[in-house]
Amino acid sequence: MKRNKTTLLFIFVGFINFLVFGQGGISPLAHQAFNNGSVAFEKKDYKTAIKEYAKSVEISPDFIQARTGLAYAYVSDNQLDEAEGQFLEIAKLDASSADPYFELGVIAGMKDSSQLAIDYFTKAIEKDATDGEFFYRRGIQHFKMENYNAAIGDFDKTIALKPKDADAFNDRGSAHKMAKNPTAAIADYKKAIELKRDFVIAMNNLGNLYRTQKDYDNSIAILSQAIAADGNNYLSYNNRGYAKFNKGDFEGAIADFKIVNKMSPDYATAYNNIAGAYLSLDDYDKAIEFATKAIEKDENLASAYYNRAIAYEMLRKEDKACENWNTAADLGIRVAKEYYTMNGCKYSFVNKIRYETDIIIIIFDCI
């Protein structure tokens, strides 16, 4: 799930103009320090901004705007614990406001504390249930915790309040997908694309879902649309190549994966995917070549060792095949019941790996 919209610093916009007049009963010296902090903040001089805002707060501890500026300066300087402390103080000073709880939720999410984020967003919603962003953010955290039905409920409320929010439709689609409701997921991804014509993330999500449903033509079509919208997104080419591979168009798959190689030379998965496609074309030397390139990029890519083992076996290079089977198994590949033991492969990991099938499976990673 991805949200292009940034949340932090929304409230800060316009602080300088608004707060020159100040909060009633606040010392002029606190106002001056606050304005100095605001000027430094606009210049992205966060250390100075923190110093000046802190001076303002020290002079006038109840100066809410100065505490808010200080909190955002701490966030911008990646001092999240300090920012959290300021927002907690703001929540005490202004018990009616939902905003500090919302920002506390954002910070908790940045710290991967999903349950705490949910608790804070819930407090924000209790104070203001009319802001769809509050429900949206809570839905993201529910999704991260694999509470997919709860996430769907929050995205429902987001959409009710913000019916043209393409991100909410996309993310609800992902929640429906994880909740094993592909029909609803497809409908949501389509709506997200309808609302945002260049929404490449939603297009990739829809294309991959079509692929898992074995609707390869629609998968390829929507992923081609994603490529037309953003020709620099190498994952769209990778995903389209995966769909072409599943359809049996191995040459087309290789062409897409090679584009990925050019666009992202260090993306090991694309080299391994090419190896898998060459295996399907019975071109074992090429399979070894590209599996080896994948391993050079990522020495822990288990599926590349697996594919290379298949190619070596087909070329009757049993020793090399066994060596690669061994490494693949050590890295977690759990296929082939005591595979190729008749060819002399002796595994030292019998108790570590339990094979469950003797069917060769070419493994691809698709993002």
C-alpha positions as CSV (number, residue, x, y, z in Angstrom):
1,M,0.0,0.0,0.0
2,K,1.3,3.4,-0.8
3,R,0.1,6.9,-0.2
4,N,1.7,9.7,-2.3
5,K,0.2,12.4,-0.2
6,T,2.4,13.5,2.7
7,T,0.8,14.4,6.0
8,L,3.4,16.0,8.1
9,L,3.7,19.8,8.0
10,F,0.2,20.3,6.6
11,I,-0.9,22.3,9.6
12,F,2.4,24.2,9.6
13,V,1.7,25.9,6.3
14,G,0.8,29.5,6.9
15,F,2.1,29.6,10.5
16,I,4.3,32.6,9.9
17,N,1.6,34.9,8.6
18,F,-1.1,33.7,11.0
19,L,1.0,33.8,14.1
20,V,2.7,37.1,13.8
21,F,-0.4,38.4,15.6
22,G,0.1,35.7,18.3
23,Q,-1.9,33.8,20.8
24,G,-3.4,35.9,23.5
25,G,-1.5,36.4,26.7
26,I,1.8,35.2,25.2
27,S,5.0,37.1,25.9
28,P,6.3,39.2,23.0
29,L,9.7,37.6,23.5
30,A,8.0,34.2,22.9
31,H,6.4,35.6,19.7
32,Q,9.8,36.8,18.5
33,A,11.4,33.5,19.1
34,F,8.5,31.7,17.4
35,N,8.8,33.9,14.3
36,N,12.6,33.3,14.2
37,G,11.9,29.6,14.4
38,S,9.4,29.9,11.5
39,V,11.8,31.7,9.3
40,A,14.5,29.0,10.0
41,F,11.9,26.3,9.3
42,E,11.1,27.7,5.9
43,K,14.8,27.7,5.1
44,K,14.9,24.0,6.3
45,D,17.4,25.0,9.0
46,Y,15.7,22.6,11.4
47,K,18.4,22.8,14.1
48,T,17.9,26.6,14.4
49,A,14.2,26.2,14.2
50,I,14.2,23.7,17.1
51,K,16.4,26.1,19.1
52,E,14.1,29.1,18.5
53,Y,10.8,27.2,19.0
54,A,12.2,25.6,22.2
55,K,13.1,29.1,23.5
56,S,9.6,30.3,22.7
57,V,8.1,27.3,24.6
58,E,10.4,27.9,27.6
59,I,9.3,31.5,27.8
60,S,5.6,30.7,27.4
61,P,4.9,27.0,28.0
62,D,1.2,27.4,27.0
63,F,2.1,28.7,23.5
64,I,0.4,26.0,21.5
65,Q,1.6,27.2,18.1
66,A,5.2,27.3,19.3
67,R,4.9,23.7,20.6
68,T,3.4,22.7,17.3
69,G,6.2,24.3,15.3
70,L,8.7,22.6,17.6
71,A,7.0,19.3,17.1
72,Y,7.2,19.6,13.3
73,A,10.7,20.7,13.4
74,Y,11.6,17.7,15.4
75,V,9.8,15.5,12.9
76,S,11.7,17.1,10.0
77,D,15.0,16.5,11.9
78,N,13.9,12.9,12.5
79,Q,13.7,13.3,16.2
80,L,10.4,11.4,16.5
81,D,10.5,10.8,20.3
82,E,10.9,14.5,20.9
83,A,8.1,15.3,18.5
84,E,5.8,12.8,20.2
85,G,6.4,14.5,23.5
86,Q,5.4,17.8,22.1
87,F,2.2,16.5,20.6
88,L,1.3,14.9,23.9
89,E,1.7,18.3,25.6
90,I,-0.4,19.9,22.9
91,A,-3.1,17.4,23.4
92,K,-3.2,18.3,27.1
93,L,-3.3,22.1,26.3
94,D,-6.1,21.7,23.7
95,A,-8.3,18.8,24.8
96,S,-10.9,19.4,22.1
97,S,-8.5,19.1,19.1
98,A,-8.1,16.0,17.1
99,D,-5.0,17.2,15.3
100,P,-2.4,16.2,17.9
101,Y,-3.7,12.7,18.2
102,F,-3.7,12.4,14.4
103,E,0.0,13.5,14.3
104,L,0.8,11.1,17.1
105,G,-0.8,8.4,15.1
106,V,1.4,9.3,12.1
107,I,4.5,9.3,14.2
108,A,3.6,5.9,15.7
109,G,3.2,4.6,12.2
110,M,6.6,5.9,11.2
111,K,8.0,4.0,14.1
112,D,6.2,0.8,13.0
113,S,4.1,0.8,16.2
114,S,0.8,-0.1,14.4
115,Q,-1.4,-0.8,17.5
116,L,-0.3,2.5,19.1
117,A,-1.0,4.3,15.8
118,I,-4.5,2.8,15.7
119,D,-5.1,3.9,19.3
120,Y,-4.1,7.5,18.5
121,F,-6.1,7.6,15.3
122,T,-9.1,6.3,17.2
123,K,-8.8,9.2,19.7
124,A,-8.6,11.6,16.8
125,I,-11.8,10.1,15.3
126,E,-13.6,10.3,18.7
127,K,-12.9,14.0,18.6
128,D,-13.7,14.5,14.9
129,A,-15.4,11.8,12.8
130,T,-15.8,14.0,9.7
131,D,-12.2,13.8,8.5
132,G,-11.7,10.9,6.1
133,E,-7.9,11.0,6.5
134,F,-8.2,9.9,10.1
135,F,-10.1,6.7,9.0
136,Y,-7.7,6.2,6.1
137,R,-4.6,6.3,8.2
138,R,-6.2,3.9,10.7
139,G,-7.1,1.6,7.9
140,I,-3.5,1.4,6.7
141,Q,-2.4,0.4,10.2
142,H,-5.1,-2.3,10.4
143,F,-3.9,-3.5,7.0
144,K,-0.3,-3.7,8.3
145,M,-1.5,-5.8,11.2
146,E,-3.4,-8.1,8.8
147,N,-6.8,-7.0,10.2
148,Y,-8.2,-6.8,6.7
149,N,-11.9,-6.6,7.5
150,A,-11.1,-3.7,10.0
151,A,-9.1,-2.0,7.2
152,I,-12.0,-2.4,4.8
153,G,-14.3,-0.9,7.3
154,D,-12.1,2.2,7.7
155,F,-11.6,2.5,4.0
156,D,-15.4,2.3,3.6
157,K,-15.7,5.3,5.9
158,T,-12.9,7.2,4.1
159,I,-14.7,6.7,0.8
160,A,-18.0,7.8,2.2
161,L,-16.4,11.1,3.3
162,K,-14.0,11.4,0.3
163,P,-15.7,9.6,-2.6
164,K,-13.1,10.7,-5.1
165,D,-10.1,9.5,-3.1
166,A,-8.3,7.1,-5.5
167,D,-5.8,6.0,-2.9
168,A,-8.6,4.8,-0.6
169,F,-10.1,2.7,-3.4
170,N,-6.7,1.3,-4.3
171,D,-6.0,0.3,-0.7
172,R,-9.4,-1.1,-0.1
173,G,-8.9,-3.2,-3.2
174,S,-5.7,-4.5,-1.6
175,A,-7.5,-5.3,1.6
176,H,-10.3,-7.1,-0.3
177,K,-7.6,-9.1,-2.2
178,M,-6.0,-10.2,1.1
179,A,-9.4,-11.0,2.5
180,K,-9.9,-13.4,-0.5
181,N,-12.5,-11.3,-2.3
182,P,-11.0,-10.8,-5.7
183,T,-14.2,-9.5,-7.4
184,A,-14.4,-6.6,-4.9
185,A,-10.7,-6.0,-5.2
186,I,-10.9,-5.8,-9.0
187,A,-13.8,-3.3,-8.8
188,D,-11.9,-1.1,-6.4
189,Y,-8.7,-1.1,-8.4
190,K,-10.7,-0.2,-11.5
191,K,-12.4,2.7,-9.7
192,A,-9.0,4.0,-8.4
193,I,-7.8,4.0,-12.0
194,E,-10.9,5.7,-13.2
195,L,-10.4,8.5,-10.6
196,K,-6.6,8.8,-11.3
197,R,-5.8,7.9,-14.9
198,D,-2.1,7.7,-14.4
199,F,-2.3,5.6,-11.2
200,V,0.5,3.1,-11.9
201,I,0.4,1.5,-8.5
202,A,-3.3,0.6,-8.9
203,M,-2.7,-0.6,-12.5
204,N,0.1,-2.9,-11.2
205,N,-2.1,-4.2,-8.4
206,L,-5.0,-4.9,-10.9
207,G,-2.6,-6.5,-13.4
208,N,-1.1,-8.8,-10.8
209,L,-4.6,-9.8,-9.5
210,Y,-5.8,-10.6,-13.1
211,R,-2.7,-12.8,-13.4
212,T,-3.4,-14.7,-10.2
213,Q,-6.9,-15.2,-11.6
214,K,-5.3,-16.6,-14.8
215,D,-6.8,-13.8,-16.9
216,Y,-3.6,-13.2,-18.6
217,D,-4.9,-11.1,-21.5
218,N,-6.4,-8.5,-19.2
219,S,-3.3,-8.7,-17.0
220,I,-1.1,-7.8,-19.9
221,A,-3.4,-5.1,-21.1
222,I,-3.6,-3.2,-17.8
223,L,0.2,-3.6,-17.3
224,S,0.7,-2.2,-20.7
225,Q,-1.4,0.7,-19.7
226,A,0.8,1.2,-16.6
227,I,3.9,1.2,-18.9
228,A,2.2,3.8,-21.1
229,A,1.5,6.0,-18.1
230,D,5.0,5.6,-16.7
231,G,7.6,4.1,-18.9
232,N,10.3,4.4,-16.2
233,N,8.6,2.0,-13.8
234,Y,10.6,-1.2,-14.2
235,L,8.2,-3.2,-12.0
236,S,5.5,-2.8,-14.5
237,Y,7.7,-4.4,-17.1
238,N,8.6,-7.2,-14.7
239,N,5.0,-7.8,-13.9
240,R,4.0,-7.9,-17.5
241,G,6.8,-10.3,-18.2
242,Y,5.5,-12.5,-15.5
243,A,2.0,-12.5,-17.0
244,K,3.4,-13.3,-20.5
245,F,5.4,-16.1,-19.0
246,N,2.2,-17.6,-17.3
247,K,0.5,-17.2,-20.7
248,G,3.2,-19.2,-22.4
249,D,4.7,-16.3,-24.3
250,F,8.3,-17.0,-23.1
251,E,10.0,-14.9,-25.8
252,G,7.7,-11.9,-24.9
253,A,8.5,-12.5,-21.2
254,I,12.2,-12.4,-21.9
255,A,11.9,-9.2,-23.8
256,D,10.2,-7.5,-20.9
257,F,12.6,-8.9,-18.3
258,K,15.5,-7.6,-20.4
259,I,14.0,-4.1,-20.3
260,V,14.0,-4.4,-16.6
261,N,17.7,-5.4,-16.7
262,K,18.5,-2.1,-18.6
263,M,16.4,0.0,-16.3
264,S,17.5,-1.5,-13.0
265,P,20.8,-3.4,-13.5
266,D,20.9,-4.6,-9.9
267,Y,17.4,-6.1,-9.8
268,A,18.4,-9.7,-9.4
269,T,14.8,-11.1,-9.8
270,A,14.6,-10.0,-13.4
271,Y,17.8,-12.0,-14.3
272,N,16.3,-15.0,-12.5
273,N,13.0,-14.6,-14.3
274,I,14.9,-14.7,-17.6
275,A,16.6,-17.9,-16.5
276,G,13.2,-19.4,-15.8
277,A,11.9,-18.4,-19.2
278,Y,14.9,-19.9,-20.9
279,L,14.3,-23.1,-19.0
280,S,10.9,-23.2,-20.5
281,L,12.4,-22.8,-23.9
282,D,14.9,-25.7,-23.2
283,D,17.8,-23.3,-23.6
284,Y,19.7,-24.5,-20.6
285,D,23.0,-22.7,-21.3
286,K,21.1,-19.3,-21.3
287,A,19.3,-20.4,-18.2
288,I,22.6,-20.9,-16.4
289,E,24.0,-17.6,-17.7
290,F,21.1,-15.6,-16.4
291,A,20.7,-17.5,-13.1
292,T,24.4,-16.9,-12.5
293,K,23.9,-13.2,-13.2
294,A,21.0,-13.2,-10.7
295,I,23.2,-14.8,-8.1
296,E,26.0,-12.3,-8.7
297,K,23.5,-9.5,-7.9
298,D,22.0,-11.4,-4.9
299,E,23.9,-14.3,-3.5
300,N,20.9,-15.2,-1.3
301,L,18.3,-15.5,-4.1
302,A,17.3,-19.1,-3.5
303,S,15.2,-19.5,-6.7
304,A,18.2,-18.6,-8.9
305,Y,20.2,-21.5,-7.4
306,Y,17.1,-23.7,-7.9
307,N,16.7,-22.7,-11.6
308,R,20.4,-23.1,-12.2
309,A,20.3,-26.6,-10.7
310,I,17.5,-27.6,-13.1
311,A,19.6,-26.4,-16.0
312,Y,22.7,-28.2,-14.9
313,E,20.7,-31.4,-14.4
314,M,19.2,-31.1,-17.8
315,L,22.8,-30.8,-19.2
316,R,23.7,-33.9,-17.1
317,K,26.2,-31.9,-15.0
318,E,25.0,-33.7,-11.8
319,D,27.7,-32.4,-9.5
320,K,26.9,-28.8,-10.2
321,A,23.2,-29.6,-10.1
322,C,23.6,-31.1,-6.6
323,E,25.7,-28.2,-5.4
324,N,22.9,-25.8,-6.5
325,W,20.1,-28.0,-5.1
326,N,22.0,-28.0,-1.8
327,T,22.3,-24.2,-1.7
328,A,18.7,-23.6,-2.8
329,A,17.5,-25.9,0.0
330,D,19.7,-24.2,2.6
331,L,18.1,-20.9,1.5
332,G,14.6,-22.2,2.0
333,I,13.4,-23.9,-1.3
334,R,11.1,-26.7,-0.2
335,V,10.4,-28.7,-3.4
336,A,11.2,-32.1,-4.8
337,K,11.0,-35.1,-2.5
338,E,14.6,-36.1,-1.8
339,Y,15.3,-34.7,-5.2
340,Y,17.8,-36.5,-7.4
341,T,19.2,-38.7,-4.7
342,M,19.6,-41.4,-7.3
343,N,22.2,-39.1,-9.0
344,G,24.3,-39.0,-5.9
345,C,23.1,-35.8,-4.2
346,K,23.8,-36.2,-0.5
347,Y,22.2,-33.5,1.6
348,S,23.4,-32.6,5.1
349,F,20.2,-30.9,5.9
350,V,17.8,-33.8,6.0
351,N,16.4,-32.7,9.3
352,K,16.2,-29.1,8.3
353,I,14.3,-29.4,5.0
354,R,11.3,-31.6,4.4
355,Y,10.5,-32.0,0.8
356,E,6.8,-32.2,-0.1
357,T,6.6,-32.6,-3.9
358,D,8.7,-34.0,-6.7
359,I,7.3,-31.5,-9.3
360,I,9.8,-29.0,-10.7
361,I,8.6,-25.5,-10.0
362,I,10.2,-22.4,-11.5
363,I,10.0,-19.7,-8.9
364,F,9.5,-16.1,-9.7
365,D,9.2,-13.0,-7.5
366,C,6.7,-10.5,-8.6
367,I,6.3,-7.1,-7.0
